[in-house]
Amino acid sequence: SLDAAPLVLGLRRRFEQETTYTRVGPVLMAVNPNRVLPEKPGPHVTDVALAAMRGAVDEGRSQAVVISGESGAGKTVSATKIIEFLISRSSHDTGRKSFERRELAKEELLSRLKASIPALEALGNAGTALNENSSRFGKLVKLTYDGAGRARDVVGAHVEEFLLEKARVARRARGAGERNYHFLCQLAAAAGAGATYAPPATLAAGDADALAATEQSFRDCGVPWDDLKLLRTVGEAVLRLGDDDVDGAARRLSVEPDALRRALAQRTCAGAGVGDADVGVPYEPVERTRVVDALAKALYAALFSAAVAGVNTALAQPLADCRPPSAAGAAGAAAPPPPGTAAFVGILDIYGFEIFAANGLDQLLINFANEVLQRNFDDCLLAAEAARYDADAVPWASLDLARTLKSSAIVDLVTKAPRGLLPLLDEQVKLGNRGSDAAFLTQADKAHRASGVYAKPRLDRNAFVVAHYAGAVTYDPAGFLLSNSDPLPADVAAVFARSANPGVAALVAGASSGDKAAPGGLPSLRDVARASAASHAVVATLAAAAPRKALP
């Protein structure tokens, strides 16, 4: 049945019996008990992991485990259990001589993967009104199997991140329960600085001690000490930028204080005539604040990407010398599987659907990402189930299915050019000073007034409503343009290219104020482009995986 009422009733009854998991066809539903419960026989998250492993190993077809739900539903805990199960069940049985070495490598990989979870959570999670440890980024963990002879050898592990909520870094006003990223709060508590981006009232009693635990997690993961120092250096600089301590930020980033102070105070404009000298035009106070915040956001985004890259380098080491022999069986040779023969299991852990009293661009992007996953769910499960009903001549109400399958319409509403919400927003950003939030709303209202998933609130004409699969959400477009912009001038990026710290220079050199990020430089993509790129990456991963029709 597509009726939610009996499903909800069944979940409630099982929850009251302290049963966490419920199987619904090929879907496993988990209700977070918010406490540790004794294991019980019956459906379990390891059933999903086992089905994925069998698909990758026995069938040689890549699998994707999609973990979705609202904020605080327990998605990261489920992802951790799946990863632990897959690594623990990995069998390295290609020969007695290498068995012990492979088992040690497997244990080291599991240890590093487990350590990477709290490490990346510290950098990418934050407290919100709904969840004190909310993921503010999407994460895809890929475990690759060798694809030869049904061996259950995990021959690689890789973490992909997407859509970090950059705006949180430089937010100067926070509502109840809202915090900056844990890592920045930990640095602020330890150093007694950063009151602008991490106000003392938002810090927790254990933040200072938690910093040591975060650094230990990175060390346990295998991240080198020099990389850890760089993370801390950049994080401290971000906090000092918020406090307008430009000299303190410059010292930590090993750049010339006068040069950074000048780049944050004025922009360079070309002279009026050919051969005329460039002219420095001072920023207005509001403009300068935007530039400082843009720098802080770009630095933290680069820091986060560098941390993920460091984790991936560490994850590649344990099994580097323990890959199964090649199909040719050359003596002493060890090689990765030939192209096309390896299958992966991808574990996708994405931030949960959000509905707040005030919802901005961040919530629109987060909820859009969830719509992309819901559309995949619709395609793989509901549409297939309808086809099975038809094949078995089972009557069902087509109108109910049509009403349920609306995620495609919402994905088009948000991203389809030229009149989707994000393309319309991008147009306003490109207009510069001529663009406005009000003009964006007018264009959106005009383009989608006949849409079945877009509406206007009855009492607020300066907002719009999107009928998401999880519920209608009212969005306030005020600030959309600013949130969608990264106004980082080339003058600022150029200062960091001359940093005396090679790590900082490598992290940020070559960035510009354009839409495209320079290779290895500060990310300056607008949120529209980032959302589109992330959705394409998720869809590509899901498309590469084979749908499963049943759990074991």
C-alpha positions as CSV (number, residue, x, y, z in Angstrom):
1,S,0.0,0.0,0.0
2,L,1.2,3.5,-0.7
3,D,-0.9,4.8,2.3
4,A,1.5,6.0,5.0
5,A,-0.9,5.4,7.9
6,P,-0.5,1.7,8.4
7,L,3.3,2.0,7.9
8,V,3.5,4.7,10.6
9,L,1.4,2.7,12.9
10,G,3.6,-0.4,12.5
11,L,6.8,1.7,13.1
12,R,5.3,3.1,16.2
13,R,4.4,-0.3,17.6
14,R,7.8,-1.7,16.9
15,F,9.5,1.4,18.4
16,E,7.4,0.9,21.6
17,Q,8.8,-2.6,21.7
18,E,12.4,-1.2,21.5
19,T,12.8,-2.5,17.9
20,T,14.9,-0.1,15.9
21,Y,14.7,-1.6,12.4
22,T,11.7,-2.5,10.2
23,R,12.0,-4.0,6.7
24,V,9.6,-2.7,4.1
25,G,10.4,-4.6,0.9
26,P,13.9,-3.7,-0.3
27,V,14.0,-0.7,2.1
28,L,15.1,-0.9,5.7
29,M,13.6,1.8,8.0
30,A,15.4,2.8,11.2
31,V,13.8,4.8,14.1
32,N,16.5,6.4,16.2
33,P,16.0,5.4,19.9
34,N,18.6,8.0,21.0
35,R,20.1,5.4,23.3
36,V,22.0,2.1,23.0
37,L,19.6,-0.9,22.8
38,P,20.5,-4.6,23.0
39,E,20.7,-6.4,19.7
40,K,17.5,-8.3,18.7
41,P,16.9,-11.0,16.1
42,G,15.2,-9.7,13.0
43,P,15.8,-6.9,10.5
44,H,19.1,-5.1,10.9
45,V,21.3,-2.5,9.2
46,T,23.8,-5.3,8.5
47,D,21.2,-6.9,6.2
48,V,21.6,-3.9,3.9
49,A,25.4,-4.2,4.1
50,L,25.3,-7.9,3.3
51,A,23.0,-7.4,0.3
52,A,25.4,-4.8,-1.0
53,M,28.4,-6.9,-0.5
54,R,26.8,-9.9,-2.3
55,G,25.9,-7.7,-5.2
56,A,29.4,-6.4,-5.5
57,V,31.2,-9.7,-5.0
58,D,28.9,-12.4,-6.3
59,E,27.4,-10.4,-9.2
60,G,30.2,-8.0,-9.8
61,R,27.8,-5.1,-9.9
62,S,28.5,-1.9,-8.0
63,Q,26.0,-1.1,-5.2
64,A,24.9,2.1,-3.5
65,V,23.5,2.3,0.0
66,V,21.5,5.5,0.3
67,I,20.9,6.7,3.9
68,S,18.4,9.5,4.1
69,G,16.2,11.0,6.7
70,E,15.7,14.2,8.6
71,S,18.4,15.8,10.8
72,G,19.1,13.7,13.9
73,A,17.6,10.5,12.5
74,G,20.8,8.6,13.0
75,K,22.1,8.5,9.4
76,T,25.8,8.7,10.4
77,V,25.5,5.9,13.0
78,S,23.9,3.7,10.3
79,A,26.6,4.5,7.8
80,T,29.3,3.7,10.4
81,K,27.7,0.3,11.2
82,I,27.6,-0.6,7.5
83,I,31.2,0.4,6.9
84,E,32.4,-1.7,10.0
85,F,30.4,-4.7,8.8
86,L,31.8,-4.6,5.2
87,I,35.4,-4.3,6.3
88,S,35.1,-6.9,9.0
89,R,33.5,-9.4,6.5
90,S,36.2,-8.8,3.9
91,S,38.1,-12.1,3.3
92,H,41.7,-12.0,2.1
93,D,42.0,-15.7,1.2
94,T,44.3,-15.5,-1.8
95,G,47.1,-17.5,-0.2
96,R,48.4,-18.6,3.2
97,K,51.7,-16.6,2.9
98,S,49.9,-13.3,2.5
99,F,46.9,-14.1,4.8
100,E,48.3,-12.6,8.0
101,R,49.7,-9.5,6.2
102,R,46.3,-8.9,4.5
103,E,44.4,-9.4,7.8
104,L,46.6,-6.8,9.5
105,A,46.1,-4.5,6.5
106,K,42.3,-5.0,6.8
107,E,42.4,-4.2,10.5
108,E,44.4,-1.1,9.8
109,L,42.0,0.1,7.1
110,L,39.0,-0.4,9.4
111,S,40.8,1.5,12.2
112,R,41.6,4.4,9.9
113,L,38.1,4.5,8.4
114,K,36.6,4.5,12.0
115,A,39.0,7.3,13.0
116,S,38.1,9.3,9.9
117,I,34.4,9.5,10.9
118,P,34.8,11.7,14.1
119,A,37.7,13.6,12.4
120,L,35.6,14.7,9.5
121,E,32.5,15.2,11.7
122,A,34.5,17.7,13.8
123,L,35.2,19.8,10.6
124,G,31.9,19.3,8.8
125,N,29.3,19.0,11.6
126,A,27.7,21.7,13.7
127,G,25.0,22.2,16.3
128,T,21.6,23.3,14.9
129,A,18.2,23.8,16.4
130,L,17.3,20.2,15.4
131,N,20.5,18.3,16.1
132,E,23.5,19.1,18.2
133,N,25.7,17.1,15.8
134,S,24.2,17.9,12.4
135,S,26.1,17.0,9.3
136,R,26.6,20.1,7.2
137,F,28.1,18.3,4.2
138,G,27.4,15.3,2.1
139,K,29.6,12.3,2.3
140,L,30.1,9.2,0.0
141,V,32.4,6.4,1.2
142,K,33.3,4.0,-1.6
143,L,34.7,0.5,-0.8
144,T,36.1,-1.2,-3.8
145,Y,36.2,-5.0,-4.3
146,D,38.7,-6.7,-6.5
147,G,36.1,-8.3,-8.8
148,A,38.1,-11.5,-9.3
149,G,36.8,-15.0,-8.4
150,R,34.1,-13.7,-6.0
151,A,36.8,-12.8,-3.5
152,R,35.6,-10.5,-0.8
153,D,38.8,-8.4,-0.7
154,V,38.3,-4.7,-0.1
155,V,41.1,-3.3,-2.2
156,G,40.4,0.4,-1.7
157,A,38.5,3.0,0.3
158,H,37.8,6.6,-0.7
159,V,35.7,9.5,0.7
160,E,34.0,12.1,-1.4
161,E,32.5,15.2,0.0
162,F,30.1,17.7,-1.5
163,L,28.2,20.8,-0.7
164,L,29.8,22.0,2.6
165,E,27.6,24.7,4.1
166,K,30.1,27.5,3.8
167,A,27.7,30.2,4.9
168,R,27.8,28.8,8.5
169,V,31.5,29.7,8.8
170,A,31.0,33.5,8.6
171,R,27.5,33.8,10.1
172,R,27.6,36.8,12.5
173,A,24.2,36.2,14.1
174,R,23.0,32.7,15.3
175,G,19.7,31.6,16.6
176,A,19.0,29.3,19.5
177,G,20.9,26.1,19.3
178,E,23.0,27.2,16.3
179,R,26.7,26.8,16.4
180,N,29.7,27.2,14.1
181,Y,31.5,24.0,13.0
182,H,32.7,21.9,16.0
183,F,36.4,22.4,14.9
184,L,36.1,26.2,15.0
185,C,34.3,26.1,18.3
186,Q,37.0,23.9,19.7
187,L,39.7,26.3,18.5
188,A,37.8,29.3,19.8
189,A,37.5,27.7,23.3
190,A,41.2,26.7,23.4
191,A,42.5,30.0,22.2
192,G,40.0,32.4,23.8
193,A,39.5,34.1,20.4
194,G,37.0,34.0,17.6
195,A,34.1,35.7,19.4
196,T,32.5,36.9,16.2
197,Y,32.2,33.7,14.3
198,A,32.1,31.5,17.4
199,P,30.4,33.6,20.2
200,P,31.3,32.4,23.8
201,A,27.6,31.8,24.4
202,T,27.5,29.1,21.8
203,L,30.6,27.2,23.1
204,A,30.2,24.0,25.1
205,A,32.0,23.2,28.3
206,G,34.0,20.4,26.7
207,D,35.0,22.2,23.4
208,A,38.6,22.9,24.5
209,D,39.2,19.3,25.5
210,A,37.5,18.0,22.3
211,L,40.1,19.7,20.2
212,A,42.7,17.2,21.4
213,A,40.3,14.4,20.6
214,T,39.8,15.7,17.1
215,E,43.5,15.9,16.4
216,Q,44.0,12.4,17.8
217,S,41.3,11.1,15.4
218,F,43.3,12.6,12.5
219,R,46.5,11.0,13.8
220,D,44.7,7.6,14.2
221,C,43.6,8.0,10.7
222,G,47.2,8.3,9.5
223,V,47.1,12.0,8.6
224,P,50.7,13.5,9.0
225,W,51.5,16.0,11.7
226,D,52.4,18.7,9.2
227,D,48.9,18.4,7.7
228,L,47.3,18.7,11.2
229,K,49.3,21.8,11.9
230,L,48.0,23.3,8.6
231,L,44.4,22.6,9.5
232,R,44.8,24.3,12.9
233,T,46.7,27.2,11.4
234,V,44.0,27.9,8.8
235,G,41.2,27.4,11.4
236,E,42.8,29.9,13.8
237,A,43.2,32.4,11.0
238,V,39.6,32.1,10.0
239,L,38.5,33.0,13.6
240,R,40.8,36.0,13.7
241,L,39.5,37.3,10.4
242,G,36.0,37.4,12.0
243,D,37.4,39.4,14.9
244,D,39.0,41.8,12.4
245,D,42.4,40.8,13.7
246,V,44.0,40.9,10.3
247,D,47.6,41.0,11.6
248,G,46.9,37.8,13.7
249,A,45.4,36.0,10.7
250,A,48.3,37.1,8.5
251,R,50.9,35.8,11.0
252,R,49.3,32.4,11.1
253,L,49.0,32.2,7.3
254,S,52.6,33.5,6.9
255,V,51.6,36.4,4.6
256,E,52.6,40.0,4.7
257,P,50.2,41.8,7.2
258,D,50.3,45.1,5.3
259,A,49.5,43.4,2.0
260,L,46.6,41.5,3.5
261,R,45.3,44.6,5.2
262,R,45.5,46.6,2.0
263,A,43.8,43.8,-0.1
264,L,40.9,43.7,2.4
265,A,40.6,47.5,2.5
266,Q,40.4,48.3,-1.2
267,R,40.0,46.8,-4.7
268,T,42.3,47.5,-7.6
269,C,40.8,49.0,-10.7
270,A,42.5,49.5,-14.0
271,G,43.5,53.1,-15.0
272,A,41.2,55.1,-17.1
273,G,43.5,55.3,-20.1
274,V,46.0,53.1,-21.9
275,G,49.2,53.0,-19.8
276,D,47.6,54.6,-16.8
277,A,48.4,53.2,-13.4
278,D,46.0,51.0,-11.5
279,V,43.9,52.7,-8.9
280,G,43.0,51.5,-5.4
281,V,39.3,52.1,-4.6
282,P,38.4,51.8,-0.9
283,Y,35.6,49.5,0.1
284,E,32.6,50.7,1.9
285,P,32.3,49.2,5.4
286,V,29.6,46.8,4.3
287,E,31.6,45.8,1.3
288,R,34.7,45.2,3.4
289,T,32.7,42.9,5.7
290,R,31.5,40.9,2.8
291,V,35.1,40.5,1.5
292,V,36.4,39.4,4.9
293,D,33.5,36.9,5.3
294,A,34.1,35.6,1.8
295,L,37.8,35.0,2.6
296,A,36.9,33.2,5.8
297,K,34.4,30.9,4.0
298,A,36.8,30.2,1.1
299,L,39.7,29.4,3.5
300,Y,37.5,27.0,5.6
301,A,36.2,25.3,2.4
302,A,39.8,24.8,1.2
303,L,40.8,23.5,4.7
304,F,37.9,21.0,4.6
305,S,38.8,19.7,1.2
306,A,42.4,19.4,2.2
307,A,41.4,17.4,5.2
308,V,39.3,15.0,3.1
309,A,42.2,14.7,0.7
310,G,44.6,13.9,3.6
311,V,42.1,11.2,4.8
312,N,42.0,9.6,1.4
313,T,45.8,9.5,1.2
314,A,45.9,7.8,4.6
315,L,43.1,5.3,3.6
316,A,45.1,4.3,0.5
317,Q,48.1,3.2,2.4
318,P,47.1,0.0,4.4
319,L,46.1,-2.0,1.4
320,A,48.6,-0.5,-1.1
321,D,50.9,-3.5,-0.9
322,C,48.2,-6.1,-0.2
323,R,46.2,-6.1,-3.4
324,P,45.2,-9.4,-4.9
325,P,47.5,-10.8,-7.6
326,S,46.6,-9.8,-11.2
327,A,44.5,-12.1,-13.3
328,A,47.6,-13.2,-15.1
329,G,49.0,-14.5,-11.8
330,A,52.5,-13.1,-12.3
331,A,54.8,-14.2,-9.5
332,G,55.3,-11.5,-7.0
333,A,53.2,-9.0,-8.8
334,A,50.3,-7.1,-7.2
335,A,48.1,-4.8,-9.2
336,P,44.8,-3.1,-9.0
337,P,41.9,-4.8,-10.8
338,P,41.8,-4.2,-14.5
339,P,39.5,-1.4,-15.7
340,G,35.9,-2.4,-15.6
341,T,36.3,-5.5,-13.4
342,A,36.1,-3.8,-9.9
343,A,32.8,-3.2,-8.2
344,F,32.3,-0.8,-5.4
345,V,29.9,-0.4,-2.5
346,G,29.0,3.3,-2.0
347,I,27.6,4.4,1.3
348,L,25.9,7.8,0.9
349,D,25.3,9.8,4.0
350,I,23.7,13.2,3.3
351,Y,22.4,15.9,5.5
352,G,18.8,15.6,6.5
353,F,15.7,17.4,5.2
354,E,15.3,20.7,7.1
355,I,12.3,22.8,7.9
356,F,12.9,25.8,10.2
357,A,10.9,28.8,11.2
358,A,13.0,30.8,8.7
359,N,14.4,29.0,5.7
360,G,17.0,30.5,3.4
361,L,19.2,29.4,0.5
362,D,21.1,26.8,2.6
363,Q,17.8,25.0,3.4
364,L,16.8,25.1,-0.3
365,L,20.0,23.5,-1.4
366,I,19.9,20.9,1.4
367,N,16.3,20.0,0.6
368,F,17.1,19.9,-3.1
369,A,19.8,17.4,-2.5
370,N,17.3,15.3,-0.6
371,E,14.8,15.6,-3.5
372,V,17.5,14.2,-5.8
373,L,17.7,11.1,-3.6
374,Q,14.0,10.9,-3.3
375,R,13.7,10.9,-7.1
376,N,16.1,8.0,-7.3
377,F,14.0,6.2,-4.6
378,D,10.9,6.8,-6.7
379,D,12.5,5.5,-9.8
380,C,14.0,2.4,-8.2
381,L,11.2,1.4,-5.9
382,L,7.8,2.9,-6.4
383,A,7.8,2.8,-10.2
384,A,9.2,-0.8,-10.2
385,E,6.6,-1.8,-7.7
386,A,3.8,-0.3,-9.8
387,A,5.1,-2.3,-12.8
388,R,5.0,-5.4,-10.7
389,Y,1.4,-4.7,-9.6
390,D,0.5,-4.4,-13.3
391,A,2.3,-7.6,-14.2
392,D,0.4,-9.5,-11.5
393,A,-2.9,-7.7,-12.4
394,V,-3.2,-6.2,-8.9
395,P,-5.4,-3.1,-8.9
396,W,-3.9,0.1,-7.5
397,A,-4.8,3.8,-7.7
398,S,-2.6,5.5,-10.4
399,L,-3.6,8.9,-9.0
400,D,-1.9,8.1,-5.7
401,L,1.3,7.1,-7.4
402,A,1.2,10.3,-9.6
403,R,0.9,12.4,-6.4
404,T,3.7,10.5,-4.8
405,L,6.2,10.8,-7.7
406,K,6.7,14.5,-7.6
407,S,10.4,14.8,-6.8
408,S,11.2,15.0,-10.5
409,A,9.0,18.1,-10.8
410,I,10.7,19.7,-7.8
411,V,14.2,18.9,-9.2
412,D,13.2,20.6,-12.4
413,L,11.7,23.5,-10.5
414,V,15.0,24.1,-8.7
415,T,17.6,23.4,-11.5
416,K,16.1,23.2,-15.0
417,A,17.3,26.0,-17.2
418,P,16.4,28.7,-18.0
419,R,13.6,29.3,-15.5
420,G,14.5,27.0,-12.6
421,L,15.0,28.7,-9.2
422,L,18.8,28.4,-9.2
423,P,19.3,29.5,-12.8
424,L,17.1,32.5,-12.1
425,L,19.1,33.3,-9.0
426,D,22.3,33.0,-11.0
427,E,21.0,35.5,-13.5
428,Q,20.5,38.0,-10.8
429,V,24.0,37.5,-9.3
430,K,25.5,38.1,-12.8
431,L,23.7,41.4,-13.0
432,G,25.9,42.7,-10.1
433,N,24.4,45.8,-8.5
434,R,21.4,45.7,-10.8
435,G,20.3,42.3,-9.4
436,S,18.2,41.9,-6.3
437,D,16.4,39.4,-4.1
438,A,13.1,41.1,-5.0
439,A,13.7,40.8,-8.7
440,F,14.6,37.1,-8.3
441,L,11.3,36.5,-6.4
442,T,9.3,38.4,-9.1
443,Q,10.9,36.3,-11.9
444,A,10.3,33.0,-9.9
445,D,6.6,33.9,-9.2
446,K,6.1,34.7,-12.9
447,A,7.8,31.5,-14.1
448,H,6.1,29.1,-11.8
449,R,2.7,30.5,-10.9
450,A,1.1,27.6,-12.7
451,S,3.3,25.0,-11.1
452,G,1.8,22.3,-8.8
453,V,4.8,22.4,-6.5
454,Y,5.4,26.1,-6.2
455,A,3.1,28.5,-4.3
456,K,2.8,31.8,-2.5
457,P,2.1,32.0,1.3
458,R,-1.3,33.5,2.1
459,L,0.1,36.1,4.5
460,D,3.5,36.8,3.1
461,R,3.9,37.9,-0.5
462,N,7.7,38.3,0.0
463,A,8.3,34.6,0.3
464,F,7.5,31.4,-1.7
465,V,6.6,27.8,-0.9
466,V,7.9,24.6,-2.3
467,A,5.9,21.5,-1.8
468,H,8.7,19.0,-1.0
469,Y,8.1,15.3,-0.6
470,A,8.7,15.7,3.1
471,G,6.3,18.7,3.5
472,A,5.8,22.2,2.3
473,V,8.6,24.6,3.1
474,T,8.3,28.4,3.1
475,Y,11.5,30.2,1.9
476,D,12.5,33.8,2.5
477,P,14.5,35.0,-0.5
478,A,16.0,37.9,1.5
479,G,19.8,37.3,1.3
480,F,19.7,34.7,-1.4
481,L,21.9,36.8,-3.7
482,L,24.5,37.4,-1.1
483,S,24.5,33.8,0.0
484,N,25.0,32.7,-3.6
485,S,28.0,34.9,-4.1
486,D,31.6,34.5,-3.3
487,P,32.9,38.1,-3.8
488,L,36.6,37.2,-3.2
489,P,38.7,39.7,-5.1
490,A,41.8,38.5,-7.0
491,D,43.8,41.0,-4.9
492,V,43.1,38.9,-1.8
493,A,43.8,35.6,-3.4
494,A,47.1,36.9,-4.8
495,V,48.4,37.7,-1.3
496,F,48.2,34.1,-0.3
497,A,50.1,33.0,-3.4
498,R,53.1,34.6,-1.8
499,S,52.7,32.9,1.6
500,A,56.0,31.8,3.2
501,N,54.2,28.7,4.4
502,P,54.3,26.2,1.5
503,G,51.1,24.5,2.7
504,V,49.1,27.7,2.8
505,A,50.5,28.7,-0.6
506,A,49.5,25.3,-2.1
507,L,46.1,25.6,-0.5
508,V,45.1,29.0,-1.8
509,A,47.4,30.1,-4.5
510,G,46.0,31.2,-7.8
511,A,42.4,31.9,-6.7
512,S,40.4,34.6,-8.5
513,S,37.0,36.2,-8.1
514,G,35.5,34.4,-11.2
515,D,33.0,31.6,-11.2
516,K,35.6,28.9,-11.7
517,A,37.9,27.9,-9.0
518,A,41.6,27.9,-9.9
519,P,43.3,24.4,-9.7
520,G,44.3,23.9,-6.1
521,G,43.1,27.4,-5.2
522,L,40.4,28.9,-3.0
523,P,37.0,27.6,-4.1
524,S,34.9,30.5,-5.6
525,L,32.1,28.6,-7.2
526,R,28.7,30.0,-6.6
527,D,26.3,27.8,-4.7
528,V,24.2,27.3,-7.8
529,A,27.1,25.7,-9.6
530,R,28.2,23.7,-6.5
531,A,24.6,22.4,-6.0
532,S,24.4,21.4,-9.7
533,A,27.8,19.7,-9.7
534,A,27.0,17.8,-6.4
535,S,23.7,16.6,-7.8
536,H,25.3,15.3,-11.0
537,A,27.9,13.5,-8.9
538,V,25.3,11.8,-6.7
539,V,23.2,10.8,-9.7
540,A,26.3,9.4,-11.5
541,T,27.2,7.3,-8.5
542,L,23.6,6.0,-8.1
543,A,23.4,5.3,-11.9
544,A,26.5,3.2,-11.7
545,A,25.0,1.0,-9.0
546,A,22.6,-1.8,-9.6
547,P,19.2,-1.6,-8.0
548,R,18.3,-4.4,-5.6
549,K,14.8,-5.8,-5.3
550,A,15.1,-7.6,-2.0
551,L,17.2,-7.9,1.2
552,P,18.6,-11.2,2.4
